[in-house]
Amino acid sequence: MSVKRRELVKYLVENGFSLLREGKKHSIYTNGKRTIPVKRHRILDRITANQLCKQAGVEPSSERAASEFTHDHRPRLASCRPDPLFLLS
């Protein structure tokens, strides 16, 4: 599973963080007490996103993780087997 960067940033902003500055490879977010570097990749690994939430002192929501944070490129395909009744008719 992976996390879209924009969804992670949106979650941080909802929890009181704002953009402090842009670094060379990271965007730096702060809430006045904590400073969090966020990589500039479109998609972040789930483990990385959880670590960033932990550094920020924010609990990653399981509902949000299941619905908004997931990004799966694999298409959902129906069974490739032909229907046996269809072949007999």
MOPAC internal coordinates of N, CA, C and O (Angstrom, degrees):
PM7 1SCF
backbone

  N    0.0000 0     0.00 0     0.00 0    0    0    0
  C    1.4398 1     0.00 0     0.00 0    1    0    0
  C    1.5247 1   109.43 1     0.00 0    2    1    0
  O    1.2310 1   121.57 1   -27.85 1    3    2    1
  N    1.2954 1   114.60 1   152.15 1    3    2    1
  C    1.4527 1   119.82 1   179.99 1    5    3    2
  C    1.5283 1   110.04 1  -138.34 1    6    5    3
  O    1.2310 1   121.49 1   -10.39 1    7    6    5
  N    1.3111 1   114.75 1   169.61 1    7    6    5
  C    1.4567 1   121.88 1  -176.01 1    9    7    6
  C    1.5216 1   109.15 1  -127.02 1   10    9    7
  O    1.2310 1   120.38 1   -47.02 1   11   10    9
  N    1.3162 1   116.88 1   132.98 1   11   10    9
  C    1.4560 1   120.07 1   174.56 1   13   11   10
  C    1.5235 1   108.56 1   -72.76 1   14   13   11
  O    1.2310 1   120.64 1   -44.68 1   15   14   13
  N    1.3169 1   116.37 1   135.32 1   15   14   13
  C    1.4573 1   121.45 1  -178.44 1   17   15   14
  C    1.5190 1   111.12 1   -59.42 1   18   17   15
  O    1.2310 1   120.56 1   138.12 1   19   18   17
  N    1.3250 1   116.53 1   -41.88 1   19   18   17
  C    1.4709 1   119.52 1  -176.72 1   21   19   18
  C    1.5225 1   111.10 1   -64.22 1   22   21   19
  O    1.2310 1   119.71 1   146.70 1   23   22   21
  N    1.3426 1   118.17 1   -33.30 1   23   22   21
  C    1.4636 1   121.01 1   177.36 1   25   23   22
  C    1.5220 1   111.29 1   -70.47 1   26   25   23
  O    1.2310 1   120.38 1   142.37 1   27   26   25
  N    1.3236 1   116.88 1   -37.63 1   27   26   25
  C    1.4641 1   120.89 1   177.14 1   29   27   26
  C    1.5266 1   110.22 1   -65.66 1   30   29   27
  O    1.2310 1   120.06 1   135.97 1   31   30   29
  N    1.3361 1   117.49 1   -44.03 1   31   30   29
  C    1.4601 1   121.77 1   178.96 1   33   31   30
  C    1.5293 1   109.70 1   -63.33 1   34   33   31
  O    1.2310 1   120.34 1   138.35 1   35   34   33
  N    1.3272 1   116.96 1   -41.65 1   35   34   33
  C    1.4600 1   121.70 1   178.30 1   37   35   34
  C    1.5329 1   109.88 1   -60.18 1   38   37   35
  O    1.2310 1   120.37 1   138.62 1   39   38   37
  N    1.3166 1   116.90 1   -41.38 1   39   38   37
  C    1.4588 1   122.37 1   179.35 1   41   39   38
  C    1.5329 1   110.80 1   -65.40 1   42   41   39
  O    1.2310 1   120.39 1   138.74 1   43   42   41
  N    1.3367 1   116.86 1   -41.26 1   43   42   41
  C    1.4576 1   120.51 1   178.05 1   45   43   42
  C    1.5290 1   110.89 1   -64.80 1   46   45   43
  O    1.2310 1   120.32 1   137.57 1   47   46   45
  N    1.3258 1   117.00 1   -42.43 1   47   46   45
  C    1.4700 1   121.31 1   179.66 1   49   47   46
  C    1.5318 1   110.27 1   -63.97 1   50   49   47
  O    1.2310 1   120.30 1   139.60 1   51   50   49
  N    1.3342 1   117.04 1   -40.40 1   51   50   49
  C    1.4696 1   120.91 1   177.13 1   53   51   50
  C    1.5181 1   111.52 1   -61.58 1   54   53   51
  O    1.2310 1   120.19 1   154.85 1   55   54   53
  N    1.3315 1   117.24 1   -25.15 1   55   54   53
  C    1.4556 1   122.05 1  -179.10 1   57   55   54
  C    1.5284 1   112.72 1  -101.09 1   58   57   55
  O    1.2310 1   120.28 1  -157.50 1   59   58   57
  N    1.3272 1   117.07 1    22.50 1   59   58   57
  C    1.4553 1   120.81 1   171.06 1   61   59   58
  C    1.5145 1   117.04 1    95.36 1   62   61   59
  O    1.2310 1   119.24 1  -174.03 1   63   62   61
  N    1.3128 1   119.06 1     5.97 1   63   62   61
  C    1.4567 1   121.75 1   179.10 1   65   63   62
  C    1.5223 1   110.28 1   -91.47 1   66   65   63
  O    1.2310 1   120.99 1   -28.37 1   67   66   65
  N    1.3261 1   115.70 1   151.63 1   67   66   65
  C    1.4647 1   121.20 1   176.06 1   69   67   66
  C    1.5223 1   108.48 1  -139.76 1   70   69   67
  O    1.2310 1   121.04 1   -20.50 1   71   70   69
  N    1.3246 1   115.61 1   159.50 1   71   70   69
  C    1.4594 1   121.17 1  -179.45 1   73   71   70
  C    1.5210 1   109.33 1   -69.97 1   74   73   71
  O    1.2310 1   120.33 1   -57.24 1   75   74   73
  N    1.3078 1   116.98 1   122.76 1   75   74   73
  C    1.4595 1   122.12 1   178.31 1   77   75   74
  C    1.5188 1   110.18 1   -89.53 1   78   77   75
  O    1.2310 1   120.99 1   129.59 1   79   78   77
  N    1.3481 1   115.71 1   -50.41 1   79   78   77
  C    1.4639 1   120.51 1   179.94 1   81   79   78
  C    1.5230 1   108.74 1  -164.95 1   82   81   79
  O    1.2310 1   121.55 1   -13.42 1   83   82   81
  N    1.3155 1   114.63 1   166.58 1   83   82   81
  C    1.4644 1   121.88 1   174.48 1   85   83   82
  C    1.5165 1   108.16 1  -102.92 1   86   85   83
  O    1.2310 1   120.52 1   -56.11 1   87   86   85
  N    1.3149 1   116.61 1   123.89 1   87   86   85
  C    1.4509 1   121.07 1   174.92 1   89   87   86
  C    1.5186 1   109.51 1   -91.52 1   90   89   87
  O    1.2310 1   120.69 1    11.94 1   91   90   89
  N    1.3341 1   116.29 1  -168.06 1   91   90   89
  C    1.4617 1   119.71 1  -179.14 1   93   91   90
  C    1.5352 1   111.67 1   -71.00 1   94   93   91
  O    1.2310 1   120.71 1   134.78 1   95   94   93
  N    1.3375 1   116.26 1   -45.22 1   95   94   93
  C    1.4622 1   120.33 1  -177.90 1   97   95   94
  C    1.5259 1   113.24 1  -121.20 1   98   97   95
  O    1.2310 1   120.05 1   177.17 1   99   98   97
  N    1.3328 1   117.52 1    -2.83 1   99   98   97
  C    1.4560 1   122.06 1  -177.17 1  101   99   98
  C    1.5238 1   110.61 1  -134.33 1  102  101   99
  O    1.2310 1   121.12 1   -25.43 1  103  102  101
  N    1.3213 1   115.47 1   154.57 1  103  102  101
  C    1.4587 1   122.05 1   167.61 1  105  103  102
  C    1.5196 1   105.69 1  -100.39 1  106  105  103
  O    1.2310 1   119.94 1   -45.47 1  107  106  105
  N    1.3056 1   117.72 1   134.53 1  107  106  105
  C    1.4562 1   122.11 1  -175.72 1  109  107  106
  C    1.5255 1   108.55 1  -103.67 1  110  109  107
  O    1.2310 1   120.71 1   -58.61 1  111  110  109
  N    1.3360 1   116.24 1   121.39 1  111  110  109
  C    1.4621 1   122.98 1   179.13 1  113  111  110
  C    1.5214 1   109.17 1  -112.21 1  114  113  111
  O    1.2310 1   120.85 1   -33.45 1  115  114  113
  N    1.3364 1   115.98 1   146.55 1  115  114  113
  C    1.4593 1   120.90 1   179.58 1  117  115  114
  C    1.5181 1   110.81 1  -143.00 1  118  117  115
  O    1.2310 1   121.48 1   -24.57 1  119  118  117
  N    1.3265 1   114.77 1   155.43 1  119  118  117
  C    1.4612 1   120.80 1   172.13 1  121  119  118
  C    1.5202 1   110.06 1  -117.58 1  122  121  119
  O    1.2310 1   119.89 1  -166.80 1  123  122  121
  N    1.3164 1   117.81 1    13.20 1  123  122  121
  C    1.4572 1   123.07 1  -178.32 1  125  123  122
  C    1.5211 1   112.33 1    98.88 1  126  125  123
  O    1.2310 1   120.18 1   150.89 1  127  126  125
  N    1.3307 1   117.27 1   -29.11 1  127  126  125
  C    1.4645 1   121.67 1   179.77 1  129  127  126
  C    1.5267 1   111.49 1  -109.93 1  130  129  127
  O    1.2310 1   121.04 1   139.37 1  131  130  129
  N    1.3164 1   115.62 1   -40.63 1  131  130  129
  C    1.4682 1   120.92 1  -177.57 1  133  131  130
  C    1.5168 1   109.62 1  -117.26 1  134  133  131
  O    1.2310 1   121.30 1   -32.09 1  135  134  133
  N    1.3309 1   115.13 1   147.91 1  135  134  133
  C    1.4553 1   121.97 1   177.89 1  137  135  134
  C    1.5243 1   107.92 1  -123.03 1  138  137  135
  O    1.2310 1   120.68 1   -53.52 1  139  138  137
  N    1.3261 1   116.30 1   126.48 1  139  138  137
  C    1.4607 1   122.44 1  -174.92 1  141  139  138
  C    1.5256 1   110.52 1  -121.71 1  142  141  139
  O    1.2310 1   119.69 1   -56.47 1  143  142  141
  N    1.3456 1   118.20 1   123.53 1  143  142  141
  C    1.4675 1   120.13 1   173.22 1  145  143  142
  C    1.5347 1   110.08 1   -86.98 1  146  145  143
  O    1.2310 1   120.45 1   -49.90 1  147  146  145
  N    1.3244 1   116.74 1   130.10 1  147  146  145
  C    1.4661 1   121.65 1   178.96 1  149  147  146
  C    1.5233 1   108.12 1  -117.76 1  150  149  147
  O    1.2310 1   120.66 1   -58.56 1  151  150  149
  N    1.3313 1   116.34 1   121.44 1  151  150  149
  C    1.4669 1   121.54 1  -179.93 1  153  151  150
  C    1.5144 1   111.49 1   -58.27 1  154  153  151
  O    1.2310 1   120.73 1   -28.45 1  155  154  153
  N    1.3158 1   116.20 1   151.55 1  155  154  153
  C    1.4574 1   120.65 1   177.93 1  157  155  154
  C    1.5230 1   111.34 1   -96.22 1  158  157  155
  O    1.2310 1   120.86 1  -119.15 1  159  158  157
  N    1.3182 1   115.96 1    60.85 1  159  158  157
  C    1.4625 1   122.54 1   172.74 1  161  159  158
  C    1.5183 1   106.61 1  -111.80 1  162  161  159
  O    1.2310 1   119.70 1   -33.13 1  163  162  161
  N    1.3089 1   118.17 1   146.87 1  163  162  161
  C    1.4664 1   120.06 1   179.85 1  165  163  162
  C    1.5175 1   111.73 1   -65.18 1  166  165  163
  O    1.2310 1   120.96 1   142.36 1  167  166  165
  N    1.3217 1   115.77 1   -37.64 1  167  166  165
  C    1.4572 1   121.20 1  -178.43 1  169  167  166
  C    1.5233 1   108.71 1  -125.74 1  170  169  167
  O    1.2310 1   120.81 1   -48.81 1  171  170  169
  N    1.3311 1   116.06 1   131.19 1  171  170  169
  C    1.4600 1   122.16 1   178.99 1  173  171  170
  C    1.5241 1   109.38 1  -109.65 1  174  173  171
  O    1.2310 1   121.02 1   -29.47 1  175  174  173
  N    1.3032 1   115.66 1   150.53 1  175  174  173
  C    1.4523 1   121.85 1   176.22 1  177  175  174
  C    1.5353 1   109.31 1   -66.96 1  178  177  175
  O    1.2310 1   120.17 1   -32.52 1  179  178  177
  N    1.3125 1   117.27 1   147.48 1  179  178  177
  C    1.4656 1   122.52 1  -179.74 1  181  179  178
  C    1.5355 1   110.82 1   -57.04 1  182  181  179
  O    1.2310 1   119.95 1   138.82 1  183  182  181
  N    1.3292 1   117.70 1   -41.18 1  183  182  181
  C    1.4648 1   121.67 1  -179.18 1  185  183  182
  C    1.5213 1   110.23 1   -63.77 1  186  185  183
  O    1.2310 1   120.21 1   137.83 1  187  186  185
  N    1.3296 1   117.20 1   -42.17 1  187  186  185
  C    1.4633 1   121.70 1   178.71 1  189  187  186
  C    1.5265 1   110.41 1   -63.07 1  190  189  187
  O    1.2310 1   120.09 1   135.92 1  191  190  189
  N    1.3242 1   117.42 1   -44.08 1  191  190  189
  C    1.4657 1   121.62 1   179.51 1  193  191  190
  C    1.5308 1   110.80 1   -62.23 1  194  193  191
  O    1.2310 1   120.26 1   138.21 1  195  194  193
  N    1.3187 1   117.10 1   -41.79 1  195  194  193
  C    1.4629 1   120.72 1   178.36 1  197  195  194
  C    1.5252 1   110.90 1   -64.90 1  198  197  195
  O    1.2310 1   119.99 1   140.49 1  199  198  197
  N    1.3307 1   117.62 1   -39.51 1  199  198  197
  C    1.4676 1   120.87 1   178.29 1  201  199  198
  C    1.5202 1   111.00 1   -65.50 1  202  201  199
  O    1.2310 1   120.01 1   140.51 1  203  202  201
  N    1.3340 1   117.58 1   -39.49 1  203  202  201
  C    1.4657 1   120.50 1   177.82 1  205  203  202
  C    1.5257 1   110.79 1   -64.59 1  206  205  203
  O    1.2310 1   120.08 1   139.83 1  207  206  205
  N    1.3281 1   117.45 1   -40.17 1  207  206  205
  C    1.4670 1   120.32 1   176.64 1  209  207  206
  C    1.5237 1   110.50 1   -64.40 1  210  209  207
  O    1.2310 1   120.70 1   141.38 1  211  210  209
  N    1.3138 1   116.27 1   -38.62 1  211  210  209
  C    1.4633 1   120.62 1   178.91 1  213  211  210
  C    1.5293 1   110.43 1   -65.01 1  214  213  211
  O    1.2310 1   120.08 1   136.47 1  215  214  213
  N    1.3459 1   117.45 1   -43.53 1  215  214  213
  C    1.4629 1   121.59 1   177.09 1  217  215  214
  C    1.5226 1   110.96 1   -61.97 1  218  217  215
  O    1.2310 1   120.59 1   144.57 1  219  218  217
  N    1.3299 1   116.48 1   -35.43 1  219  218  217
  C    1.4628 1   121.31 1  -178.46 1  221  219  218
  C    1.5248 1   111.54 1   -77.80 1  222  221  219
  O    1.2310 1   120.35 1   165.59 1  223  222  221
  N    1.3168 1   116.94 1   -14.41 1  223  222  221
  C    1.4539 1   120.21 1  -177.12 1  225  223  222
  C    1.5167 1   112.37 1    78.21 1  226  225  223
  O    1.2310 1   121.04 1  -155.62 1  227  226  225
  N    1.3279 1   115.61 1    24.38 1  227  226  225
  C    1.4583 1   122.18 1  -179.26 1  229  227  226
  C    1.5261 1   107.84 1  -114.14 1  230  229  227
  O    1.2310 1   120.75 1   -43.77 1  231  230  229
  N    1.3102 1   116.18 1   136.23 1  231  230  229
  C    1.4602 1   120.47 1   179.25 1  233  231  230
  C    1.5204 1   109.46 1   -84.47 1  234  233  231
  O    1.2310 1   119.77 1   -57.60 1  235  234  233
  N    1.3486 1   118.05 1   122.40 1  235  234  233
  C    1.4673 1   118.63 1   176.63 1  237  235  234
  C    1.5258 1   109.69 1   -67.00 1  238  237  235
  O    1.2310 1   120.81 1   -51.01 1  239  238  237
  N    1.3152 1   116.06 1   128.99 1  239  238  237
  C    1.4547 1   121.92 1  -177.51 1  241  239  238
  C    1.5234 1   109.86 1   -77.00 1  242  241  239
  O    1.2310 1   120.20 1   -46.96 1  243  242  241
  N    1.3140 1   117.21 1   133.04 1  243  242  241
  C    1.4667 1   120.41 1   179.26 1  245  243  242
  C    1.5274 1   110.79 1   -70.33 1  246  245  243
  O    1.2310 1   119.58 1   145.61 1  247  246  245
  N    1.3420 1   118.41 1   -34.39 1  247  246  245
  C    1.4532 1   120.68 1   177.11 1  249  247  246
  C    1.5196 1   110.30 1   -64.50 1  250  249  247
  O    1.2310 1   120.86 1   135.87 1  251  250  249
  N    1.3080 1   115.97 1   -44.13 1  251  250  249
  C    1.4534 1   121.19 1  -179.89 1  253  251  250
  C    1.5318 1   109.22 1   -65.77 1  254  253  251
  O    1.2310 1   120.50 1   141.42 1  255  254  253
  N    1.3207 1   116.64 1   -38.58 1  255  254  253
  C    1.4579 1   120.19 1   179.99 1  257  255  254
  C    1.5216 1   110.54 1   -64.29 1  258  257  255
  O    1.2310 1   120.68 1   142.57 1  259  258  257
  N    1.3115 1   116.31 1   -37.43 1  259  258  257
  C    1.4618 1   119.35 1  -177.59 1  261  259  258
  C    1.5247 1   112.22 1   -75.51 1  262  261  259
  O    1.2310 1   120.34 1   148.03 1  263  262  261
  N    1.3294 1   116.96 1   -31.97 1  263  262  261
  C    1.4577 1   117.93 1  -174.15 1  265  263  262
  C    1.5218 1   113.17 1  -104.63 1  266  265  263
  O    1.2310 1   119.44 1   119.75 1  267  266  265
  N    1.3188 1   118.67 1   -60.25 1  267  266  265
  C    1.4568 1   121.15 1  -170.05 1  269  267  266
  C    1.5196 1   114.34 1   -87.47 1  270  269  267
  O    1.2310 1   119.72 1   148.19 1  271  270  269
  N    1.3278 1   118.13 1   -31.81 1  271  270  269
  C    1.4507 1   120.04 1  -174.38 1  273  271  270
  C    1.5205 1   113.35 1   -83.09 1  274  273  271
  O    1.2310 1   119.88 1   162.68 1  275  274  273
  N    1.3058 1   117.84 1   -17.32 1  275  274  273
  C    1.4598 1   119.01 1  -175.50 1  277  275  274
  C    1.5215 1   110.81 1   -78.79 1  278  277  275
  O    1.2310 1   121.49 1   -36.57 1  279  278  277
  N    1.2881 1   114.76 1   143.43 1  279  278  277
  C    1.4574 1   120.87 1   179.29 1  281  279  278
  C    1.5157 1   106.91 1  -144.50 1  282  281  279
  O    1.2310 1   121.01 1   -71.69 1  283  282  281
  N    1.3071 1   115.67 1   108.31 1  283  282  281
  C    1.4578 1   120.99 1  -174.87 1  285  283  282
  C    1.5218 1   108.48 1  -123.69 1  286  285  283
  O    1.2310 1   120.08 1   -57.72 1  287  286  285
  N    1.3231 1   117.45 1   122.28 1  287  286  285
  C    1.4575 1   121.89 1  -177.82 1  289  287  286
  C    1.5226 1   113.14 1   -85.68 1  290  289  287
  O    1.2310 1   120.29 1   168.71 1  291  290  289
  N    1.3142 1   117.05 1   -11.29 1  291  290  289
  C    1.4565 1   119.20 1  -176.40 1  293  291  290
  C    1.5216 1   110.73 1   -75.29 1  294  293  291
  O    1.2310 1   119.67 1   -53.36 1  295  294  293
  N    1.3377 1   118.24 1   126.64 1  295  294  293
  C    1.4633 1   119.93 1   179.18 1  297  295  294
  C    1.5195 1   110.94 1   -72.91 1  298  297  295
  O    1.2310 1   120.86 1   -30.46 1  299  298  297
  N    1.2868 1   115.97 1   149.54 1  299  298  297
  C    1.4547 1   121.76 1   176.04 1  301  299  298
  C    1.5213 1   107.86 1   -88.27 1  302  301  299
  O    1.2310 1   120.52 1   -67.85 1  303  302  301
  N    1.3174 1   116.61 1   112.15 1  303  302  301
  C    1.4573 1   121.03 1  -177.06 1  305  303  302
  C    1.5211 1   110.20 1  -107.10 1  306  305  303
  O    1.2310 1   121.34 1   -35.64 1  307  306  305
  N    1.3044 1   115.04 1   144.36 1  307  306  305
  C    1.4612 1   120.30 1   173.58 1  309  307  306
  C    1.5277 1   107.84 1   -72.62 1  310  309  307
  O    1.2310 1   120.99 1    -9.93 1  311  310  309
  N    1.2756 1   115.71 1   170.07 1  311  310  309
  C    1.4517 1   120.67 1   179.73 1  313  311  310
  C    1.5293 1   110.42 1   -58.82 1  314  313  311
  O    1.2310 1   120.26 1   -40.61 1  315  314  313
  N    1.3136 1   117.11 1   139.39 1  315  314  313
  C    1.4634 1   121.73 1  -178.92 1  317  315  314
  C    1.5268 1   111.77 1   -85.26 1  318  317  315
  O    1.2310 1   120.17 1   172.46 1  319  318  317
  N    1.3129 1   117.27 1    -7.54 1  319  318  317
  C    1.4528 1   119.94 1  -179.71 1  321  319  318
  C    1.5197 1   109.81 1   -75.14 1  322  321  319
  O    1.2310 1   120.41 1   -42.85 1  323  322  321
  N    1.3321 1   116.83 1   137.15 1  323  322  321
  C    1.4651 1   118.98 1   176.77 1  325  323  322
  C    1.5296 1   110.24 1   -72.53 1  326  325  323
  O    1.2310 1   121.30 1   -28.34 1  327  326  325
  N    1.3033 1   115.12 1   151.66 1  327  326  325
  C    1.4565 1   120.68 1   177.91 1  329  327  326
  C    1.5294 1   108.21 1   -70.92 1  330  329  327
  O    1.2310 1   119.29 1   -56.41 1  331  330  329
  N    1.3459 1   118.96 1   123.59 1  331  330  329
  C    1.4714 1   120.57 1  -177.07 1  333  331  330
  C    1.5307 1   112.37 1   -63.88 1  334  333  331
  O    1.2310 1   119.35 1   147.76 1  335  334  333
  N    1.3068 1   118.84 1   -32.24 1  335  334  333
  C    1.4708 1   120.95 1   179.22 1  337  335  334
  C    1.5298 1   110.25 1   -70.16 1  338  337  335
  O    1.2310 1   120.27 1   147.91 1  339  338  337
  N    1.2867 1   117.08 1   -32.09 1  339  338  337
  C    1.4590 1   121.01 1   178.87 1  341  339  338
  C    1.5411 1   110.13 1   -66.31 1  342  341  339
  O    1.2310 1   120.46 1   142.01 1  343  342  341
  N    1.3349 1   116.73 1   -37.99 1  343  342  341
  C    1.4660 1   120.94 1  -178.60 1  345  343  342
  C    1.5290 1   111.85 1   -70.44 1  346  345  343
  O    1.2310 1   119.82 1   151.68 1  347  346  345
  N    1.3373 1   117.94 1   -28.32 1  347  346  345
  C    1.4569 1   120.73 1  -179.24 1  349  347  346
  C    1.5084 1   113.55 1   -79.34 1  350  349  347
  O    1.2310 1   119.30 1   158.93 1  351  350  349
  N    1.3102 1   118.93 1   -21.07 1  351  350  349
  C    1.4692 1   119.61 1  -176.66 1  353  351  350
  C    1.4941 1   113.89 1   -87.07 1  354  353  351
  O    1.2310 1   120.10 1   180.00 1  355  354  353

